[in-house]
Amino acid sequence: MELSNQTDLPIDVAPLSPEDRRPQFPAAARVATLHANQRVTLCEDAEAFEALAADWNELLNGAHHKSAFLKHQWMSTWWRRIGAASRSRRLFVLLTRDSGDGRLAGVLPLYRETRGHGPFRRRVLRFLGSSPEAPEHLDAIVRAANPTAVVAALIAGLESLRSEYDSIELLDLAEASLLLPALAQWSRSARHTFRSWVWQECPYVETQGTFDKYLMTLTQKHRYKVRLFGKRLAAAHKVDLEVAAEPAQVGPAMEELFRLHAMRWTLKSDDVSGFDDASVHAFHREVAGRLAADDAIRLFLLRCDGRAVAACYCFHFDQRVYFFQPGFDPEFRQLHVGKVLLGRALEYCFTNRLREFDFLRGTEDYKFDWTDRKRSTFACNIAMTRWSKTVHAAQDAQRRLAAEKSAFQRRLVSRLKATEAGARALIVAKKVLTRPSSARAEE
């Protein structure tokens, strides 16, 4: 499928130097390049972007790397609901197609955001579908048959459009990303400033085998709690598990999630959840409905006597379940309905022979009650201009200070634990500091 706003670029267009900000192409011609039998084009029109849905998802289904957050429904809904709300942003989606049959072979799903003015202006490329949401395991979407060549074509497209941006700032790149090493190699050859670091840790559970055998791999203490909490809840209430997957089911279940999540956060007097926002709710209502039509939602509700008391909002793709957002009723906190529901959701994955339950970002203690496995996501910054390099250097300094502060706190805690008086003081301090924020998902 050819899109009217996409045009070809001659082969071997040299990139401009970092200081040369003059337009390389006419404003009306959004262009890319030809590379190794791949036709690379730039999609920046919203209608053309929407029209890519079928080809995009077909490519993702057979791609080298898959993530629920790379689905077209997630990224296009984000753009329409969140991204396009700012005039400083515009679509910047690179596509590669076979020059022979025109079949889609690769997608680099980006948008461009302009910040500042004059010499302090920065035009930054970022992943679609991100802030304020938090998608994980992102990458270029490339056909599995020849992924290295397709990624190389996408990099060639970035090179040919070098005059259109000043830096690239990507978060949540997959641990096995093909894009990340390709960007690093390109940056070295083009003498751009490249930085990469671990961004998030994502615990996960492999769900092959049986749930009972899996439970036996957990600590005896946690296994005992899982069984005890389930029995106590069943003794006090009629307990049912609802798994909303169909579009007609997902809509009402999302409203229960919003209600329970907001109730959970009423226990937190010192914090506010970004999820409890009208615009975020509107985004998730739409994206959940669209993904449910593609069998990509699993919303678990735990009901006691017909009343929803805990919710677990998950995505489902490529035989994986992605744990995105929980909620629970504080009235049932003492019955640990969050932990009971999480156990039921894991059991569902084993029963339905799924491959994995991914807890996504965050190393909260309750996640490691269920697993000792985790994988990383990565961030990278590439600066092409002097101002971008200055900004990235300042960000590096902030990260170093934060890391040093964290290391100091760990050393202090270790020293306090070494003495009886210090250990008692830590226990008291923990109780005082965590009392307002005790609404944890496992409870």
Long-range contacts (C-beta under 8 A, 24 or more apart in sequence): 1-51, 1-52, 1-55, 1-102, 2-102, 3-41, 3-43, 3-45, 3-48, 3-51, 3-52, 4-48, 5-30, 5-43, 5-44, 5-45, 5-48, 6-30, 6-32, 6-41, 6-42, 6-43, 6-48, 6-95, 7-31, 7-41, 8-32, 8-33, 8-34, 8-39, 8-41, 9-33, 9-34, 9-40, 9-160, 10-34, 11-35, 13-159, 13-160, 15-159, 15-160, 15-162, 15-163, 15-190, 16-162, 16-163, 18-192, 18-384, 18-385, 18-386, 19-385, 19-386, 20-163, 21-163, 21-385, 22-163, 23-163, 24-162, 24-163, 24-164, 25-163, 31-160, 31-161, 32-94, 32-157, 32-160, 32-161, 33-156, 33-157, 33-159, 33-160, 34-99, 35-96, 35-152, 35-153, 35-156, 35-157, 36-149, 36-152, 36-153, 37-98, 37-99, 37-100, 38-96, 38-97, 38-98, 38-99, 38-105, 38-106, 38-149, 38-150, 38-153, 39-96, 39-97, 39-98, 39-99, 39-102, 40-94, 40-95, 40-96, 40-153, 40-154, 40-156, 40-157, 40-160, 41-94, 41-95, 41-97, 41-157, 42-92, 42-93, 42-94, 42-95, 42-157, 42-161, 43-91, 43-93, 43-94, 43-95, 44-90, 44-91, 44-92, 44-93, 45-91, 46-79, 46-80, 46-84, 46-91, 49-76, 49-79, 49-91, 49-93, 50-76, 52-93, 52-95, 52-104, 52-107, 55-104, 56-104, 56-107, 56-141, 57-294, 58-104, 59-104, 59-105, 59-106, 59-107, 59-141, 59-143, 60-141, 62-143, 62-144, 63-141, 63-142, 63-143, 63-144, 64-142, 64-143, 64-144, 64-147, 64-178, 65-137, 65-139, 65-141, 65-142, 65-174, 65-176, 65-177, 65-178, 66-317, 66-318, 67-135, 67-136, 67-137, 67-138, 67-139, 67-174, 67-317, 68-291, 68-296, 68-315, 68-316, 68-317, 68-318, 68-320, 68-322, 69-129, 69-135, 69-136, 69-137, 69-138, 69-315, 69-322, 70-109, 70-138, 70-139, 70-141, 71-291, 71-294, 71-296, 71-317, 73-287, 73-290, 73-291, 73-294, 73-296, 74-129, 74-135, 74-287, 74-291, 75-109, 75-128, 75-129, 77-283, 77-286, 77-287, 77-290, 78-128, 78-129, 78-130, 78-133, 78-283, 78-287, 79-111, 79-128, 79-129, 81-279, 81-282, 81-283, 81-286, 82-132, 82-133, 82-279, 82-283, 83-111, 83-128, 86-113, 88-113, 88-114, 88-115, 89-113, 89-114, 91-128, 92-125, 92-164, 92-165, 93-128, 94-154, 94-157, 94-158, 96-150, 96-153, 96-154, 96-157, 105-142, 105-143, 105-146, 105-150, 105-153, 106-140, 106-141, 106-142, 106-143, 106-150, 106-151, 106-153, 106-154, 107-140, 107-141, 107-142, 108-140, 108-141, 108-154, 108-157, 108-158, 108-179, 109-141, 112-164, 112-165, 119-387, 120-387, 121-166, 121-387, 122-166, 122-167, 122-385, 122-387, 122-388, 122-391, 123-164, 123-165, 123-166, 123-167, 124-165, 124-166, 124-167, 124-168, 124-169, 124-388, 125-165, 125-167, 125-168, 125-169, 125-170, 126-168, 126-169, 126-170, 126-171, 127-170, 127-171, 127-172, 130-171, 130-172, 132-274, 132-280, 133-280, 133-283, 134-172, 134-360, 134-361, 135-172, 136-172, 136-200, 136-202, 136-322, 136-358, 136-360, 136-361, 136-377, 137-172, 137-174, 137-175, 137-202, 137-358, 137-377, 138-170, 138-171, 138-172, 138-173, 138-174, 138-177, 138-377, 139-173, 139-174, 139-177, 139-178, 139-179, 139-180, 140-177, 140-178, 140-179, 142-178, 147-178, 148-178, 151-178, 151-179, 151-182, 152-182, 154-179, 154-182, 155-182, 155-183, 155-186, 158-186, 159-186, 159-190, 162-384, 165-384, 166-383, 166-384, 166-385, 166-387, 166-388, 167-381, 167-382, 167-383, 167-384, 167-385, 167-388, 167-391, 167-392, 168-380, 168-381, 168-382, 169-379, 169-380, 169-381, 169-382, 170-379, 170-380, 170-381, 171-199, 171-377, 171-379, 172-199, 172-200, 172-361, 172-377, 172-378, 172-379, 173-199, 173-377, 173-378, 173-379, 173-380, 174-377, 174-378, 175-375, 175-376, 175-377, 175-378, 177-378, 180-378, 180-380, 183-380, 183-382, 184-380, 187-382, 192-382, 192-383, 192-384, 193-381, 193-382, 193-383, 193-388, 193-389, 193-392, 194-380, 194-381, 194-382, 195-380, 195-381, 195-382, 195-392, 195-396, 196-378, 196-379, 196-380, 196-381, 197-378, 197-379, 197-380, 197-399, 198-376, 198-377, 198-378, 198-379, 199-376, 199-377, 199-378, 199-379, 200-361, 200-362, 200-376, 200-377, 201-361, 201-362, 201-363, 201-374, 201-375, 201-376, 202-358, 202-359, 202-360, 202-361, 202-362, 202-374, 202-375, 202-376, 202-377, 203-359, 203-362, 203-363, 203-367, 203-368, 203-370, 203-371, 203-373, 203-374, 204-356, 204-357, 204-358, 204-359, 204-371, 204-373, 204-374, 204-375, 205-346, 205-349, 205-356, 205-357, 205-359, 205-370, 205-371, 205-373, 206-355, 206-356, 206-373, 207-346, 207-349, 207-350, 207-354, 207-355, 207-356, 207-357, 208-353, 208-355, 209-350, 210-350, 211-346, 211-347, 211-350, 211-351, 214-346, 214-350, 218-369, 218-370, 219-369, 222-369, 222-370, 225-336, 225-339, 226-339, 226-340, 226-343, 229-335, 229-336, 229-339, 229-340, 230-340, 230-343, 232-335, 233-304, 233-335, 233-336, 233-337, 233-340, 236-304, 236-335, 237-304, 237-305, 238-304, 238-305, 238-306, 239-302, 239-303, 239-304, 239-340, 240-302, 240-303, 240-306, 241-300, 241-301, 241-302, 241-303, 241-341, 241-344, 241-348, 242-300, 242-301, 242-302, 242-303, 242-308, 243-298, 243-299, 243-300, 243-301, 243-348, 244-292, 244-297, 244-298, 244-299, 244-300, 244-301, 245-292, 245-295, 245-297, 245-298, 245-299, 245-316, 246-292, 247-289, 247-292, 247-293, 249-292, 249-299, 250-288, 250-289, 250-292, 250-297, 250-299, 251-285, 251-288, 251-289, 253-299, 253-301, 253-311, 254-284, 254-285, 254-288, 254-299, 254-313, 256-301, 256-308, 256-311, 257-299, 257-311, 257-313, 257-325, 257-327, 258-327, 259-308, 259-327, 260-308, 260-309, 260-310, 260-311, 260-327, 260-328, 260-329, 261-311, 261-325, 261-326, 261-327, 262-327, 263-327, 263-328, 263-329, 263-330, 264-326, 264-327, 264-328, 264-329, 264-330, 264-439, 265-439, 266-330, 266-439, 267-330, 267-333, 267-436, 267-437, 267-438, 267-439, 268-436, 268-437, 268-439, 269-436, 270-436, 270-437, 271-437, 275-325, 284-313, 288-313, 291-315, 298-345, 298-348, 300-341, 300-344, 300-345, 300-348, 302-337, 302-340, 302-341, 302-344, 304-332, 304-337, 309-337, 310-337, 310-338, 310-340, 310-341, 311-341, 312-341, 312-342, 312-345, 314-345, 316-354, 318-355, 319-353, 319-354, 319-355, 319-356, 320-354, 320-355, 320-356, 320-357, 320-358, 321-345, 321-348, 321-349, 321-354, 321-356, 321-357, 321-358, 322-358, 322-360, 323-357, 323-358, 323-359, 323-360, 324-360, 326-441, 328-439, 328-441, 328-443, 330-439, 333-439, 333-443, 336-442, 336-443, 337-443, 338-440, 338-441, 338-442, 338-443, 339-366, 339-442, 339-443, 342-366, 342-370, 342-441, 342-442, 346-370, 364-440, 364-441, 366-440, 366-441, 366-442, 369-442
